[in-house]
Structures are given as C-alpha cells and as structure tokens.
Amino acid sequence: LLDAFKANEEFEKSLCCKRKFSECIPDNVKRNVCFRKDDPIFYNMFLTLEEIYTGCCKIAKIRRNVIDLTGSKQCTKDKSLEIIVKSGTPPGTQFRFVNLGDVHYNRIPADIVFTLKEKPHDRFTLVNADLHYVASIDLKTAITGGNMAIKSIDGETLRIKLTNVIEPKSVMVIPNQGMTKCGDVNKRGDLVIRFNVIFPMTVDPMSRMIISEALNDDSD
C-alpha cells in the first residue's frame, strides 16, 4: 500500500492529470493509511525588553518546498508569517504555525515554531515579571544619602531619594515599575534595585581621622 502511494508522481505524469494520486484511492483504503507528520522546525525570535513591554508585531519570512498546481513536482515558495506579541508575553512562549513546513508526498508537513527569547539588556534583567537593576553608588552616598535617577523600561525617569544607610548588596523594591503582566497591561511587576557600594581605593590620613571620629561609638 505504501509503495502505491510512492507511485504518486509517476501516476500523475503518465495520465497528465491534475488530480493527486491520493484522490484516486478509495476512502476505505485511505482510512487504513496513517501518514507520518514531520518533526517541528524550531526558530528563536529575539526581542528587546522594550518590545516585550510594549508588545509588537514581527514578520518572519520562510522558504518552503511545496507541490505545484499540477501535483507532479515540487517547487520553492516564500511565505511571510505575522507574529503578534502581546505586551508582557514571557520569554519561552511559543508561536506555532501548523503544517507550514516543506510539503512531501505521503507526509504531513511539519509545524513551524518560533520561541520568544529576550535580548541582553544594558540596564535590566527580567525575572518573571520583575526587572532587576544594579545601582552603583559611592561610599559617601551610601552613608550620607543622596539622589539617584533610573531610566525605567517605559522611558520615564525615576528619581529616588536615598535617606537610609545603604549596605553593600542591599535591595530596594519599587512596586509596579517592572514588566507588564501578560493578559493585563494595567498590572506590572516590581523594579528590584540591588546596590553595589564602591569603596575608595585610598584614604588620606586626615580624612581617615575625620571618619574615625565621626563613627566613634565611645560616649566618652
């Protein structure tokens, strides 16, 4: 029976017929044939965090082998696929286009699958819906306080006032300043700030004495 299916091309050429060989097989025979589906074809689709935040539309162009209108030979065709990425769609999400792989006789075409990947960002790291940010501050600011500004994922500038002593590797959480959550653009994750305190390489004797006196806990 499978050998009969493989005779598809010869059958069509000999009869100069536009009907496919499978169309000439009785339905009761077709029901006993199980066509194998080709394995999925995977592609990575890299997006910036800004594109994930706002959502976007991507056009992917593929080239596939198909059977021509006569059903007697294969030819190559280009096809454009539209991929709609909703705001907050998490990395790892797959977009599947069913049966758009190469067309072969007696086989079901493969699915084309695009997997969303995030591009490395110069400021943020995405963890679930939270955005992690490393802020480097000098020792003076860590002890005495100050102001810092962070450009958020939506392009706005966040101005943060530091009033408490910042310990190395301490963490500050700014609610609702992270990535949008897929399915509800009104909800966002948090901005998680991790502080990197930069210590001076050298301290002159006079400054060392002043710091020592300022930090002296002796009540005497």
N, C-alpha and C positions, 0 to 999 in steps of 0.2 A: 504493500500500500504506500509506504513512504517512497519507494522507487518510482511509483506512479506520480507522486507529487513532484519529484525531482525532474520529471519529464516535462514540466510546465513550459519551459522556453521552447523546446523542440516541438511540442504540440501546437503552440501558438504560431510559430514560424511556418509550420507545414500547412496550416489551414488559412494563414493570412487573416487571422481572426482577432478582433479586439477584445473578445471575451477572455477572461482569465481561466486558466485550467481548472481552478477550484470551483468555478461556477458551473462546470460541466459534470461535476461529481454529484451523485445523488445525495440527498440530505441524510439518509440513513447511514451512508458511508462517512459523511463529514462528522457525524456525532461520535464516531468511534476514533476519530483522529484528534490528538492533543498537540497543538502547536506549542513549541517552546518559546518563551519570551526571553529576549536578550537581556543581559545584566544591565542595571542602570549605569549611566555615564555621569560622573560627578565633576562639578566645577566649583572652585571657590570664588566668591564675589566679595571683594574687599571694599568696605565703606569707611569713611571718616566718622568720628563720633558726632560731628555736626550733622552729617547726613542721617545718621541713626536718630538723632534728636529731633530733627525737623520732619523726617520721612522724605522719601524721594521716589522717583521713577527711573529705572535703569533699562536700557535696551541692550540685549545680548544678541549678537549675530552668530549663527551657527551655520555650518555647511554639512549637508546630509545627502546620502545616496538614496534615490527613490527610483521607482519603476515608472517608465514613461507611459503616455496615454495608450500606447498600443499594447502595453503589458508584456512586451517582448524583450526589453533591455533596460539596463539601469542608466541613470544619468545623475548629475550632481546639481543640487539646488541650494541657494542661500535662503535662510529664513531668519527674520528678526523676532525676538521674543521680548515681550514687555513684562518687566518685573516691578510690581508695586510694593514698595517697602513702607509699611505704616510707621508712624512716629513711635519710637521706643521698642521696635522689634528687636529682641535679644539676639546677640551673636549665637550661631549654631542653628538658627531657624533655616529650614529647607524650603525651597520653592521648586515644585515638581511639575514638569510638563510631560504629560503621559503620551507614550508611543511616538515620540518625535526623534528617535534615533534613526539609524540607517534602516532602509526597508530591504528585506531579503525575502526570497521565496520561502514559503512554508515556515516562517518565523515571525513572531510578534515583535515589532520594533521596541527598542529599549526606551525607558523613561530618561529624560534629561533633568538632572537635579542640580540646582545651584544652592550652595551653602553660604550663609552670610558670615563673613569674618570682619573683625574690626581692624582698621589700620592703626599702627602705633601712633600715639598722640604725644605732642610735645609738652603737655601740661597734665593731662588726666589719664587715669587708669580706670576702666569700667569694671566694677564688681557688683554683679546682679544689677540693680537699678541705681547703685551709689557710684559717685565719682570720687576717686581718691586723688589727693593733691599733696605734694611735698613742698612745704614752705621753708625756705632757708632764711634764718634771721641771725643777726649778730648777738653777741653776749649782752651788750648794753640794752638792746631792745627786749631781750628775754627777761632781764632783771627789772628794768625800769618801765617797761611798757612802750607803747607806740602805736602807730597806724600801719596797716598794710592793705594793699589792693590786689584783687584777683579778678582776672577776666573770666567770667563764667562761660559755660557751654553755649548759652544763648546770646553771647556777645556783650552782655551788660557787665559793668564793672562793680564788683562787690567791695565795699570799703569796710574793713574790720578793725575795730579798736581793741588793742591788747591792753588789758588792765591788770591781769594777774601775772605772777612769775611763770614763765614758760620753761618747763623742764625738757631736757633732750628727749626726743621720741614721744612727747606728749601729743594728745589728739584733741582736736576741736571738731564738733559736728555742727554744720549749718543745715537745718532742716529745709527740705523742699527746694534744694538747689542742685540736685543731681539730674540723672537722666529721666526723661518721661517714661511712664509705665505703659506698656503696650495695652491698648484697649481703652485707656482713659488718659487723654492728654492733659487733663487737669490735675493728675497726680504725678508727683515726681519723687525720686529717691533723694538721698541726702548728699551733701558735699562733705567729705571726710578729709580734714586737713591734718597732716602729720608734720610736726615741726622738726626741723634739723637746725640745731643751735651751733653756730660757728664760733669756736673759741679762737682768741688771738694767738698767734704763734709766739709772740714775745710780749712781756710787760715790763716797763721800766721801773726802777726801784721806787720812785716817788708814787707812781700810780699803784704799785703793789702795796705800799704803806697805806694809801688812802682807802683802798679796797679792804685791806685787813681791818682798819679801824671801823669802817662802815659795817662790816659783817661781824664785828666782835660782839659776842653774846655776854661778855663779862660785865655784869652790872656795876662792878667796882670801877 
